[in-house]
């Protein structure tokens, strides 16, 4: 079962190599912190703010490729955690079919943030991460 979430916080600490994003359950109380790198945190923050750069970054490139091929990102699901590493899947509508693409959560969330695509966490991931 998928649980709808929203990006609640981006915690950027320039003195640290690890940054955090926090996903919050829509209509619920659960939160899910995910460790990401500095470039990924900045990319997510930039896309949320709608800041354009003179040249496309990787997330912009991927978005452009998907759109120019006629695809549309339907949703993003954080669908697993193994040994402290989160996994995500992009679901792309293309030619009347849905294609699922394995992704790092930070990349998937960056795409989701820029396109306002629905974001979900599998309920088993919440169960594994809640005390």
N, CA, C and O atoms as CSV, one atom per row, in Angstrom:
chain,resi,resn,atom,element,x,y,z
A,1,UNK,N,N,0.844,-1.183,0.000
A,1,UNK,CA,C,0.000,0.000,0.000
A,1,UNK,C,C,0.888,1.244,0.000
A,1,UNK,O,O,1.891,1.309,0.710
A,2,UNK,N,N,0.505,2.210,-0.796
A,2,UNK,CA,C,1.259,3.450,-0.903
A,2,UNK,C,C,0.657,4.511,0.009
A,2,UNK,O,O,-0.563,4.645,0.106
A,3,UNK,N,N,1.524,5.260,0.673
A,3,UNK,CA,C,1.102,6.335,1.563
A,3,UNK,C,C,1.546,7.652,0.930
A,3,UNK,O,O,2.732,7.840,0.659
A,4,UNK,N,N,0.613,8.553,0.696
A,4,UNK,CA,C,0.940,9.848,0.093
A,4,UNK,C,C,1.747,10.672,1.092
A,4,UNK,O,O,1.391,10.767,2.267
A,5,UNK,N,N,2.836,11.263,0.613
A,5,UNK,CA,C,3.693,12.107,1.450
A,5,UNK,C,C,3.973,13.413,0.720
A,5,UNK,O,O,3.711,13.560,-0.473
A,6,UNK,N,N,4.511,14.345,1.476
A,6,UNK,CA,C,4.970,15.603,0.903
A,6,UNK,C,C,6.341,15.915,1.473
A,6,UNK,O,O,6.697,15.480,2.568
A,7,UNK,N,N,7.087,16.666,0.715
A,7,UNK,CA,C,8.399,17.080,1.186
A,7,UNK,C,C,8.190,18.137,2.258
A,7,UNK,O,O,7.699,19.231,1.981
A,8,UNK,N,N,8.569,17.798,3.484
A,8,UNK,CA,C,8.324,18.666,4.630
A,8,UNK,C,C,9.487,19.619,4.879
A,8,UNK,O,O,9.287,20.802,5.154
A,9,UNK,N,N,10.718,19.084,4.779
A,9,UNK,CA,C,11.901,19.894,5.095
A,9,UNK,C,C,13.078,19.466,4.236
A,9,UNK,O,O,13.203,18.308,3.837
A,10,UNK,N,N,13.926,20.429,3.969
A,10,UNK,CA,C,15.261,20.170,3.435
A,10,UNK,C,C,16.202,20.775,4.458
A,10,UNK,O,O,16.164,21.978,4.718
A,11,UNK,N,N,17.042,19.940,5.032
A,11,UNK,CA,C,17.973,20.422,6.052
A,11,UNK,C,C,19.367,20.426,5.451
A,11,UNK,O,O,19.967,19.376,5.222
A,12,UNK,N,N,19.871,21.631,5.199
A,12,UNK,CA,C,21.185,21.784,4.592
A,12,UNK,C,C,22.145,22.336,5.640
A,12,UNK,O,O,21.918,23.404,6.208
A,13,UNK,N,N,23.220,21.589,5.885
A,13,UNK,CA,C,24.270,21.994,6.805
A,13,UNK,C,C,25.565,22.020,6.004
A,13,UNK,O,O,26.141,20.972,5.711
A,14,UNK,N,N,26.015,23.201,5.656
A,14,UNK,CA,C,27.187,23.334,4.792
A,14,UNK,C,C,28.458,22.763,5.408
A,14,UNK,O,O,29.427,22.508,4.694
A,15,UNK,N,N,28.467,22.561,6.711
A,15,UNK,CA,C,29.651,22.014,7.378
A,15,UNK,C,C,29.662,20.487,7.359
A,15,UNK,O,O,30.635,19.870,7.794
A,16,UNK,N,N,28.589,19.873,6.860
A,16,UNK,CA,C,28.492,18.411,6.858
A,16,UNK,C,C,28.365,17.893,5.437
A,16,UNK,O,O,27.892,18.602,4.548
A,17,UNK,N,N,28.787,16.660,5.227
A,17,UNK,CA,C,28.665,16.062,3.892
A,17,UNK,C,C,27.285,15.453,3.689
A,17,UNK,O,O,26.830,15.294,2.556
A,18,UNK,N,N,26.617,15.111,4.792
A,18,UNK,CA,C,25.280,14.506,4.699
A,18,UNK,C,C,24.219,15.548,4.971
A,18,UNK,O,O,24.295,16.305,5.938
A,19,UNK,N,N,23.236,15.572,4.103
A,19,UNK,CA,C,22.111,16.484,4.247
A,19,UNK,C,C,20.860,15.628,4.453
A,19,UNK,O,O,20.900,14.413,4.260
A,20,UNK,N,N,19.772,16.247,4.837
A,20,UNK,CA,C,18.544,15.494,5.097
A,20,UNK,C,C,17.364,16.120,4.375
A,20,UNK,O,O,17.257,17.339,4.243
A,21,UNK,N,N,16.492,15.253,3.919
A,21,UNK,CA,C,15.165,15.677,3.522
A,21,UNK,C,C,14.202,14.915,4.423
A,21,UNK,O,O,14.484,13.791,4.838
A,22,UNK,N,N,13.081,15.526,4.718
A,22,UNK,CA,C,12.092,14.881,5.572
A,22,UNK,C,C,10.773,14.846,4.806
A,22,UNK,O,O,10.254,15.875,4.372
A,23,UNK,N,N,10.248,13.635,4.655
A,23,UNK,CA,C,8.941,13.449,4.034
A,23,UNK,C,C,7.914,13.296,5.144
A,23,UNK,O,O,8.170,12.631,6.148
A,24,UNK,N,N,6.749,13.915,4.961
A,24,UNK,CA,C,5.693,13.863,5.971
A,24,UNK,C,C,4.445,13.238,5.349
A,24,UNK,O,O,4.043,13.588,4.240
A,25,UNK,N,N,3.854,12.322,6.075
A,25,UNK,CA,C,2.626,11.678,5.633
A,25,UNK,C,C,1.511,12.717,5.510
A,25,UNK,O,O,1.261,13.479,6.444
A,26,UNK,N,N,0.848,12.744,4.359
A,26,UNK,CA,C,-0.274,13.658,4.161
A,26,UNK,C,C,-1.453,13.151,4.982
A,26,UNK,O,O,-1.881,12.007,4.825
A,27,UNK,N,N,-1.969,13.998,5.850
A,27,UNK,CA,C,-3.102,13.622,6.681
A,27,UNK,C,C,-2.747,12.691,7.828
A,27,UNK,O,O,-3.630,12.107,8.457
A,28,UNK,N,N,-1.462,12.552,8.099
A,28,UNK,CA,C,-1.032,11.668,9.179
A,28,UNK,C,C,0.070,12.299,10.000
A,28,UNK,O,O,0.362,13.487,9.869
A,29,UNK,N,N,0.677,11.488,10.848
A,29,UNK,CA,C,1.690,11.993,11.769
A,29,UNK,C,C,3.095,11.487,11.478
A,29,UNK,O,O,4.059,11.976,12.066
A,30,UNK,N,N,3.226,10.527,10.591
A,30,UNK,CA,C,4.543,9.922,10.372
A,30,UNK,C,C,5.445,10.818,9.526
A,30,UNK,O,O,4.995,11.532,8.630
A,31,UNK,N,N,6.739,10.750,9.848
A,31,UNK,CA,C,7.780,11.459,9.111
A,31,UNK,C,C,8.848,10.457,8.699
A,31,UNK,O,O,9.063,9.450,9.374
A,32,UNK,N,N,9.513,10.739,7.590
A,32,UNK,CA,C,10.569,9.855,7.109
A,32,UNK,C,C,11.777,10.697,6.717
A,32,UNK,O,O,11.761,11.341,5.668
A,33,UNK,N,N,12.834,10.704,7.549
A,33,UNK,CA,C,14.062,11.419,7.171
A,33,UNK,C,C,14.908,10.547,6.244
A,33,UNK,O,O,15.036,9.341,6.453
A,34,UNK,N,N,15.480,11.174,5.221
A,34,UNK,CA,C,16.346,10.473,4.266
A,34,UNK,C,C,17.631,11.282,4.133
A,34,UNK,O,O,17.595,12.495,3.922
A,35,UNK,N,N,18.759,10.601,4.259
A,35,UNK,CA,C,20.063,11.244,4.106
A,35,UNK,C,C,20.375,11.339,2.610
A,35,UNK,O,O,20.231,10.364,1.872
A,36,UNK,N,N,20.805,12.529,2.174
A,36,UNK,CA,C,21.215,12.740,0.785
A,36,UNK,C,C,22.496,13.570,0.780
A,36,UNK,O,O,22.928,14.061,1.823
A,37,UNK,N,N,23.087,13.720,-0.371
A,37,UNK,CA,C,24.301,14.521,-0.511
A,37,UNK,C,C,23.980,15.995,-0.717
A,37,UNK,O,O,22.839,16.369,-0.986
A,38,UNK,N,N,25.005,16.814,-0.587
A,38,UNK,CA,C,24.844,18.264,-0.767
A,38,UNK,C,C,24.342,18.633,-2.169
A,38,UNK,O,O,23.415,19.436,-2.279
A,39,UNK,N,N,24.919,18.077,-3.246
A,39,UNK,CA,C,24.419,18.461,-4.580
A,39,UNK,C,C,22.941,18.123,-4.781
A,39,UNK,O,O,22.204,18.875,-5.419
A,40,UNK,N,N,22.520,16.990,-4.231
A,40,UNK,CA,C,21.128,16.583,-4.366
A,40,UNK,C,C,20.212,17.514,-3.569
A,40,UNK,O,O,19.136,17.881,-4.041
A,41,UNK,N,N,20.634,17.893,-2.369
A,41,UNK,CA,C,19.836,18.813,-1.546
A,41,UNK,C,C,19.688,20.159,-2.240
A,41,UNK,O,O,18.605,20.745,-2.237
A,42,UNK,N,N,20.754,20.645,-2.825
A,42,UNK,CA,C,20.705,21.930,-3.533
A,42,UNK,C,C,19.817,21.824,-4.767
A,42,UNK,O,O,19.065,22.749,-5.075
A,43,UNK,N,N,19.902,20.693,-5.476
A,43,UNK,CA,C,19.061,20.497,-6.664
A,43,UNK,C,C,17.583,20.483,-6.298
A,43,UNK,O,O,16.768,21.097,-6.987
A,44,UNK,N,N,17.231,19.792,-5.223
A,44,UNK,CA,C,15.829,19.746,-4.784
A,44,UNK,C,C,15.362,21.141,-4.380
A,44,UNK,O,O,14.276,21.571,-4.768
A,45,UNK,N,N,16.175,21.840,-3.607
A,45,UNK,CA,C,15.833,23.189,-3.164
A,45,UNK,C,C,15.643,24.118,-4.362
A,45,UNK,O,O,14.692,24.899,-4.398
A,46,UNK,N,N,16.534,24.035,-5.331
A,46,UNK,CA,C,16.462,24.887,-6.533
A,46,UNK,C,C,15.180,24.608,-7.311
A,46,UNK,O,O,14.505,25.537,-7.754
A,47,UNK,N,N,14.846,23.330,-7.476
A,47,UNK,CA,C,13.647,22.981,-8.241
A,47,UNK,C,C,12.381,23.400,-7.497
A,47,UNK,O,O,11.412,23.821,-8.128
A,48,UNK,N,N,12.372,23.293,-6.175
A,48,UNK,CA,C,11.214,23.748,-5.396
A,48,UNK,C,C,10.991,25.244,-5.556
A,48,UNK,O,O,9.855,25.713,-5.631
A,49,UNK,N,N,12.081,25.977,-5.607
A,49,UNK,CA,C,12.004,27.435,-5.732
A,49,UNK,C,C,11.805,27.891,-7.172
A,49,UNK,O,O,11.588,29.077,-7.423
A,50,UNK,N,N,11.878,26.950,-8.125
A,50,UNK,CA,C,11.694,27.293,-9.531
A,50,UNK,C,C,12.834,28.101,-10.111
A,50,UNK,O,O,12.634,28.863,-11.056
A,51,UNK,N,N,14.028,27.947,-9.558
A,51,UNK,CA,C,15.184,28.700,-10.042
A,51,UNK,C,C,15.759,28.041,-11.293
A,51,UNK,O,O,16.077,26.852,-11.288
A,52,UNK,N,N,15.888,28.815,-12.350
A,52,UNK,CA,C,16.472,28.315,-13.588
A,52,UNK,C,C,17.946,28.671,-13.638
A,52,UNK,O,O,18.360,29.744,-13.200
A,53,UNK,N,N,18.719,27.760,-14.175
A,53,UNK,CA,C,20.142,27.990,-14.380
A,53,UNK,C,C,20.388,28.165,-15.870
A,53,UNK,O,O,19.557,27.758,-16.682
A,54,UNK,N,N,21.517,28.764,-16.244
A,54,UNK,CA,C,21.788,28.987,-17.666
A,54,UNK,C,C,21.861,27.687,-18.485
A,54,UNK,O,O,21.541,27.683,-19.673
A,55,UNK,N,N,22.275,26.608,-17.859
A,55,UNK,CA,C,22.378,25.309,-18.526
A,55,UNK,C,C,21.625,24.292,-17.688
A,55,UNK,O,O,21.586,24.414,-16.464
A,56,UNK,N,N,21.022,23.281,-18.327
A,56,UNK,CA,C,20.255,22.288,-17.554
A,56,UNK,C,C,21.148,21.420,-16.685
A,56,UNK,O,O,22.227,20.992,-17.093
A,57,UNK,N,N,20.663,21.175,-15.475
A,57,UNK,CA,C,21.328,20.235,-14.592
A,57,UNK,C,C,20.788,18.837,-14.909
A,57,UNK,O,O,19.900,18.696,-15.749
A,58,UNK,N,N,21.311,17.817,-14.254
A,58,UNK,CA,C,20.937,16.439,-14.563
A,58,UNK,C,C,19.435,16.210,-14.444
A,58,UNK,O,O,18.852,15.546,-15.301
A,59,UNK,N,N,18.794,16.741,-13.406
A,59,UNK,CA,C,17.352,16.538,-13.230
A,59,UNK,C,C,16.571,17.242,-14.326
A,59,UNK,O,O,15.551,16.736,-14.792
A,60,UNK,N,N,17.052,18.415,-14.739
A,60,UNK,CA,C,16.419,19.133,-15.838
A,60,UNK,C,C,16.556,18.335,-17.132
A,60,UNK,O,O,15.611,18.234,-17.914
A,61,UNK,N,N,17.733,17.774,-17.346
A,61,UNK,CA,C,17.987,16.964,-18.535
A,61,UNK,C,C,17.047,15.768,-18.573
A,61,UNK,O,O,16.426,15.499,-19.601
A,62,UNK,N,N,16.937,15.050,-17.463
A,62,UNK,CA,C,16.068,13.879,-17.419
A,62,UNK,C,C,14.613,14.281,-17.659
A,62,UNK,O,O,13.897,13.607,-18.399
A,63,UNK,N,N,14.185,15.356,-17.047
A,63,UNK,CA,C,12.822,15.849,-17.275
A,63,UNK,C,C,12.604,16.152,-18.754
A,63,UNK,O,O,11.587,15.760,-19.327
A,64,UNK,N,N,13.557,16.850,-19.372
A,64,UNK,CA,C,13.442,17.203,-20.789
A,64,UNK,C,C,13.414,15.969,-21.689
A,64,UNK,O,O,12.639,15.919,-22.644
A,65,UNK,N,N,14.245,14.981,-21.395
A,65,UNK,CA,C,14.272,13.756,-22.195
A,65,UNK,C,C,12.929,13.042,-22.111
A,65,UNK,O,O,12.376,12.630,-23.131
A,66,UNK,N,N,12.410,12.896,-20.903
A,66,UNK,CA,C,11.117,12.217,-20.722
A,66,UNK,C,C,10.026,12.951,-21.490
A,66,UNK,O,O,9.242,12.324,-22.203
A,67,UNK,N,N,9.971,14.260,-21.354
A,67,UNK,CA,C,8.919,15.039,-22.013
A,67,UNK,C,C,9.070,15.009,-23.538
A,67,UNK,O,O,8.078,14.857,-24.251
A,68,UNK,N,N,10.298,15.151,-24.044
A,68,UNK,CA,C,10.500,15.163,-25.496
A,68,UNK,C,C,10.235,13.801,-26.134
A,68,UNK,O,O,9.950,13.728,-27.329
A,69,UNK,N,N,10.322,12.740,-25.367
A,69,UNK,CA,C,9.989,11.416,-25.875
A,69,UNK,C,C,8.486,11.126,-25.747
A,69,UNK,O,O,8.016,10.054,-26.128
A,70,UNK,N,N,7.753,12.087,-25.211
A,70,UNK,CA,C,6.308,11.937,-25.089
A,70,UNK,C,C,5.850,11.329,-23.780
A,70,UNK,O,O,4.686,10.951,-23.644
A,71,UNK,N,N,6.737,11.231,-22.829
A,71,UNK,CA,C,6.385,10.641,-21.545
A,71,UNK,C,C,5.977,11.674,-20.522
A,71,UNK,O,O,6.188,12.874,-20.697
A,72,UNK,N,N,5.390,11.184,-19.459
A,72,UNK,CA,C,4.996,12.040,-18.344
A,72,UNK,C,C,5.180,11.247,-17.055
A,72,UNK,O,O,4.741,10.101,-16.956
A,73,UNK,N,N,5.828,11.860,-16.070
A,73,UNK,CA,C,6.005,11.182,-14.787
A,73,UNK,C,C,4.680,11.219,-14.038
A,73,UNK,O,O,4.152,12.289,-13.735
A,74,UNK,N,N,4.146,10.022,-13.743
A,74,UNK,CA,C,2.862,9.914,-13.057
A,74,UNK,C,C,3.016,10.056,-11.550
A,74,UNK,O,O,2.254,10.769,-10.897
A,75,UNK,N,N,4.029,9.356,-11.003
A,75,UNK,CA,C,4.223,9.375,-9.554
A,75,UNK,C,C,5.610,8.850,-9.233
A,75,UNK,O,O,6.295,8.268,-10.073
A,76,UNK,N,N,5.996,9.076,-7.989
A,76,UNK,CA,C,7.257,8.587,-7.437
A,76,UNK,C,C,6.917,7.820,-6.171
A,76,UNK,O,O,6.115,8.271,-5.353
A,77,UNK,N,N,7.541,6.649,-6.018
A,77,UNK,CA,C,7.330,5.869,-4.792
A,77,UNK,C,C,8.682,5.525,-4.178
A,77,UNK,O,O,9.547,4.953,-4.842
A,78,UNK,N,N,8.859,5.876,-2.903
A,78,UNK,CA,C,9.982,5.372,-2.121
A,78,UNK,C,C,9.518,3.988,-1.686
A,78,UNK,O,O,8.655,3.866,-0.817
A,79,UNK,N,N,10.085,2.946,-2.287
A,79,UNK,CA,C,9.474,1.630,-2.157
A,79,UNK,C,C,10.260,0.594,-1.366
A,79,UNK,O,O,9.783,-0.524,-1.172
A,80,UNK,N,N,11.459,0.947,-0.907
A,80,UNK,CA,C,12.209,-0.047,-0.140
A,80,UNK,C,C,13.324,0.633,0.638
A,80,UNK,O,O,13.756,1.739,0.314
A,81,UNK,N,N,13.770,-0.059,1.667
A,81,UNK,CA,C,14.978,0.322,2.400
A,81,UNK,C,C,15.691,-0.966,2.769
A,81,UNK,O,O,15.102,-1.884,3.340
A,82,UNK,N,N,16.971,-1.013,2.430
A,82,UNK,CA,C,17.809,-2.167,2.753
A,82,UNK,C,C,19.137,-1.659,3.302
A,82,UNK,O,O,19.807,-0.849,2.661
A,83,UNK,N,N,19.515,-2.126,4.476
A,83,UNK,CA,C,20.775,-1.737,5.103
A,83,UNK,C,C,20.946,-0.218,5.154
A,83,UNK,O,O,22.042,0.297,4.932
A,84,UNK,N,N,19.863,0.488,5.443
A,84,UNK,CA,C,19.914,1.939,5.572
A,84,UNK,C,C,19.869,2.697,4.262
A,84,UNK,O,O,19.928,3.927,4.263
A,85,UNK,N,N,19.766,1.993,3.139
A,85,UNK,CA,C,19.709,2.637,1.830
A,85,UNK,C,C,18.282,2.580,1.300
A,85,UNK,O,O,17.672,1.513,1.228
A,86,UNK,N,N,17.757,3.755,0.927
A,86,UNK,CA,C,16.413,3.843,0.388
A,86,UNK,C,C,16.439,3.613,-1.119
A,86,UNK,O,O,17.431,3.900,-1.789
A,87,UNK,N,N,15.333,3.093,-1.637
A,87,UNK,CA,C,15.164,2.853,-3.064
A,87,UNK,C,C,13.865,3.513,-3.504
A,87,UNK,O,O,12.906,3.600,-2.737
A,88,UNK,N,N,13.849,3.977,-4.756
A,88,UNK,CA,C,12.653,4.633,-5.287
A,88,UNK,C,C,12.397,4.167,-6.714
A,88,UNK,O,O,13.273,3.616,-7.380
A,89,UNK,N,N,11.177,4.403,-7.156
A,89,UNK,CA,C,10.791,4.090,-8.523
A,89,UNK,C,C,10.027,5.269,-9.101
A,89,UNK,O,O,9.143,5.838,-8.460
A,90,UNK,N,N,10.392,5.623,-10.333
A,90,UNK,CA,C,9.642,6.608,-11.108
A,90,UNK,C,C,8.643,5.836,-11.957
A,90,UNK,O,O,9.000,4.826,-12.562
A,91,UNK,N,N,7.408,6.291,-12.010
A,91,UNK,CA,C,6.403,5.690,-12.881
A,91,UNK,C,C,6.106,6.686,-13.986
A,91,UNK,O,O,5.605,7.783,-13.739
A,92,UNK,N,N,6.427,6.282,-15.217
A,92,UNK,CA,C,6.329,7.165,-16.368
A,92,UNK,C,C,5.277,6.627,-17.334
A,92,UNK,O,O,5.314,5.459,-17.721
A,93,UNK,N,N,4.348,7.485,-17.713
A,93,UNK,CA,C,3.347,7.146,-18.707
A,93,UNK,C,C,3.945,7.436,-20.076
A,93,UNK,O,O,4.395,8.551,-20.343
A,94,UNK,N,N,3.949,6.416,-20.950
A,94,UNK,CA,C,4.556,6.558,-22.273
A,94,UNK,C,C,3.822,5.654,-23.254
A,94,UNK,O,O,3.774,4.438,-23.070
A,95,UNK,N,N,3.261,6.242,-24.282
A,95,UNK,CA,C,2.550,5.491,-25.322
A,95,UNK,C,C,1.460,4.593,-24.754
A,95,UNK,O,O,1.306,3.452,-25.189
A,96,UNK,N,N,0.705,5.099,-23.787
A,96,UNK,CA,C,-0.401,4.344,-23.222
A,96,UNK,C,C,-0.007,3.270,-22.226
A,96,UNK,O,O,-0.864,2.534,-21.737
A,97,UNK,N,N,1.259,3.173,-21.925
A,97,UNK,CA,C,1.748,2.194,-20.954
A,97,UNK,C,C,2.432,2.923,-19.808
A,97,UNK,O,O,2.850,4.073,-19.944
A,98,UNK,N,N,2.539,2.237,-18.678
A,98,UNK,CA,C,3.299,2.780,-17.557
A,98,UNK,C,C,4.608,2.023,-17.454
A,98,UNK,O,O,4.631,0.795,-17.380
A,99,UNK,N,N,5.696,2.777,-17.451
A,99,UNK,CA,C,7.031,2.222,-17.350
A,99,UNK,C,C,7.574,2.576,-15.975
A,99,UNK,O,O,7.463,3.724,-15.546
A,100,UNK,N,N,8.160,1.608,-15.278
A,100,UNK,CA,C,8.760,1.889,-13.968
A,100,UNK,C,C,10.276,1.898,-14.109
A,100,UNK,O,O,10.866,1.009,-14.725
A,101,UNK,N,N,10.890,2.917,-13.528
A,101,UNK,CA,C,12.334,3.125,-13.616
A,101,UNK,C,C,12.913,3.221,-12.214
A,101,UNK,O,O,12.470,4.041,-11.409
A,102,UNK,N,N,13.906,2.382,-11.919
A,102,UNK,CA,C,14.606,2.421,-10.636
A,102,UNK,C,C,15.336,3.755,-10.509
A,102,UNK,O,O,15.895,4.253,-11.486
A,103,UNK,N,N,15.332,4.328,-9.322
A,103,UNK,CA,C,15.940,5.637,-9.118
A,103,UNK,C,C,16.444,5.783,-7.692
A,103,UNK,O,O,15.949,5.127,-6.775
A,104,UNK,N,N,17.429,6.646,-7.515
A,104,UNK,CA,C,17.783,7.059,-6.162
A,104,UNK,C,C,16.653,7.958,-5.672
A,104,UNK,O,O,16.103,8.736,-6.452
A,105,UNK,N,N,16.300,7.864,-4.399
A,105,UNK,CA,C,15.220,8.720,-3.892
A,105,UNK,C,C,15.489,10.217,-4.107
A,105,UNK,O,O,14.568,10.965,-4.435
A,106,UNK,N,N,16.714,10.650,-3.930
A,106,UNK,CA,C,17.000,12.077,-4.085
A,106,UNK,C,C,16.735,12.540,-5.515
A,106,UNK,O,O,16.214,13.637,-5.714
A,107,UNK,N,N,17.080,11.734,-6.505
A,107,UNK,CA,C,16.809,12.101,-7.899
A,107,UNK,C,C,15.317,12.097,-8.178
A,107,UNK,O,O,14.796,13.007,-8.824
A,108,UNK,N,N,14.631,11.069,-7.690
A,108,UNK,CA,C,13.186,10.970,-7.896
A,108,UNK,C,C,12.461,12.134,-7.224
A,108,UNK,O,O,11.520,12.689,-7.791
A,109,UNK,N,N,12.893,12.504,-6.028
A,109,UNK,CA,C,12.252,13.608,-5.303
A,109,UNK,C,C,12.550,14.932,-5.989
A,109,UNK,O,O,11.690,15.812,-6.028
A,110,UNK,N,N,13.753,15.089,-6.529
A,110,UNK,CA,C,14.073,16.310,-7.278
A,110,UNK,C,C,13.146,16.449,-8.482
A,110,UNK,O,O,12.645,17.539,-8.755
A,111,UNK,N,N,12.919,15.363,-9.194
A,111,UNK,CA,C,11.984,15.406,-10.319
A,111,UNK,C,C,10.567,15.700,-9.831
A,111,UNK,O,O,9.865,16.527,-10.413
A,112,UNK,N,N,10.157,15.037,-8.787
A,112,UNK,CA,C,8.824,15.228,-8.228
A,112,UNK,C,C,8.611,16.678,-7.799
A,112,UNK,O,O,7.561,17.265,-8.063
A,113,UNK,N,N,9.605,17.241,-7.143
A,113,UNK,CA,C,9.496,18.615,-6.636
A,113,UNK,C,C,9.344,19.616,-7.769
A,113,UNK,O,O,8.542,20.546,-7.676
A,114,UNK,N,N,10.108,19.430,-8.836
A,114,UNK,CA,C,10.060,20.376,-9.939
A,114,UNK,C,C,8.788,20.283,-10.758
A,114,UNK,O,O,8.339,21.275,-11.331
A,115,UNK,N,N,8.206,19.093,-10.815
A,115,UNK,CA,C,7.034,18.865,-11.657
A,115,UNK,C,C,5.730,18.776,-10.876
A,115,UNK,O,O,4.659,18.636,-11.467
A,116,UNK,N,N,5.814,18.857,-9.552
A,116,UNK,CA,C,4.635,18.721,-8.689
A,116,UNK,C,C,3.952,17.360,-8.909
A,116,UNK,O,O,2.727,17.265,-8.972
A,117,UNK,N,N,4.777,16.320,-9.021
A,117,UNK,CA,C,4.306,14.955,-9.223
A,117,UNK,C,C,4.009,14.335,-7.862
A,117,UNK,O,O,4.753,14.566,-6.909
A,118,UNK,N,N,2.935,13.550,-7.752
A,118,UNK,CA,C,2.620,12.907,-6.466
A,118,UNK,C,C,3.763,12.021,-5.966
A,118,UNK,O,O,4.404,11.305,-6.735
A,119,UNK,N,N,3.991,12.093,-4.684
A,119,UNK,CA,C,5.080,11.378,-4.022
A,119,UNK,C,C,4.479,10.449,-2.969
A,119,UNK,O,O,3.611,10.846,-2.192
A,120,UNK,N,N,4.962,9.198,-2.959
A,120,UNK,CA,C,4.440,8.186,-2.042
A,120,UNK,C,C,5.583,7.446,-1.366
A,120,UNK,O,O,6.709,7.418,-1.862
A,121,UNK,N,N,5.269,6.843,-0.218
A,121,UNK,CA,C,6.173,5.926,0.476
A,121,UNK,C,C,5.398,4.639,0.694
A,121,UNK,O,O,4.254,4.671,1.147
A,122,UNK,N,N,6.010,3.511,0.376
A,122,UNK,CA,C,5.366,2.230,0.642
A,122,UNK,C,C,5.196,2.085,2.153
A,122,UNK,O,O,6.105,2.414,2.915
A,123,UNK,N,N,4.044,1.596,2.582
A,123,UNK,CA,C,3.772,1.499,4.026
A,123,UNK,C,C,4.786,0.611,4.740
A,123,UNK,O,O,5.051,0.823,5.924
A,124,UNK,N,N,5.362,-0.381,4.051
A,124,UNK,CA,C,6.377,-1.235,4.680
A,124,UNK,C,C,7.658,-0.455,4.996
A,124,UNK,O,O,8.354,-0.763,5.964
A,125,UNK,N,N,7.963,0.548,4.180
A,125,UNK,CA,C,9.136,1.399,4.454
A,125,UNK,C,C,8.882,2.189,5.733
A,125,UNK,O,O,9.766,2.295,6.583
A,126,UNK,N,N,7.687,2.741,5.873
A,126,UNK,CA,C,7.347,3.444,7.113
A,126,UNK,C,C,7.471,2.499,8.308
A,126,UNK,O,O,8.023,2.871,9.344
A,127,UNK,N,N,6.963,1.293,8.165
A,127,UNK,CA,C,7.019,0.326,9.271
A,127,UNK,C,C,8.446,-0.007,9.661
A,127,UNK,O,O,8.749,-0.138,10.847
A,128,UNK,N,N,9.327,-0.148,8.680
A,128,UNK,CA,C,10.729,-0.465,8.960
A,128,UNK,C,C,11.450,0.703,9.626
A,128,UNK,O,O,12.420,0.495,10.355
A,129,UNK,N,N,10.990,1.923,9.384
A,129,UNK,CA,C,11.712,3.111,9.852
A,129,UNK,C,C,11.138,3.736,11.113
A,129,UNK,O,O,11.775,4.604,11.709
A,130,UNK,N,N,9.967,3.322,11.528
A,130,UNK,CA,C,9.362,3.908,12.726
A,130,UNK,C,C,9.807,3.149,13.957
A,130,UNK,O,O,9.898,1.921,13.934
A,131,UNK,N,N,10.089,3.881,15.051
A,131,UNK,CA,C,10.529,3.214,16.284
A,131,UNK,C,C,9.425,2.404,16.933
A,131,UNK,O,O,9.644,1.787,17.976
